Amino acid sequence: QVQLVESGGRLVQAGGSLRLSCAASGRIFSNYHMGWFRQAPGKEREFVAAISSGGNVRNYADSVKGRFTISRDNANNMVYLQMDSLTPEDPAVYYCAGQSGIWTTKENAYNYWGQGAQATVSS
């Protein structure tokens, strides 16, 4: 199986930046599409960003487009979420996820999940 571990979550000021990292192990990372999802208190988990296995395709939720950037480093089995211009709408637990099927941003297609990293934004 693929194991995913997120890191980098912390408290930042509104307007600030934060980079989350996800380290993968256990399988061939380059075969997996990767995504970031988030869940805020009292909210359902939602799609944030995804990147295809080769890194050539990226999708973003409208709410983060232009502010967040997903990237990956297949040589080191890493995926990142660079979050800029953070707002009070962004605090949540952010989950790294992976899947080896057809390209999609749908949550139910992702089979491997990290434990989540807490990102908190102060205003």
Number of C-alpha atoms within 10 A of each C-alpha: 9 17 16 23 18 23 18 15 19 14 14 17 15 18 14 14 16 21 17 22 22 24 18 23 14 10 12 12 23 19 15 23 24 32 30 27 21 22 19 16 9 6 9 9 16 16 21 24 24 29 26 24 19 13 17 8 11 16 17 20 15 11 12 17 12 12 14 20 20 23 20 20 14 17 8 12 17 20 26 23 23 14 19 17 15 22 17 13 12 19 22 21 18 27 25 30 29 27 23 17 12 10 16 17 23 11 16 8 15 19 13 17 20 20 15 22 21 21 20 20 21 13 9
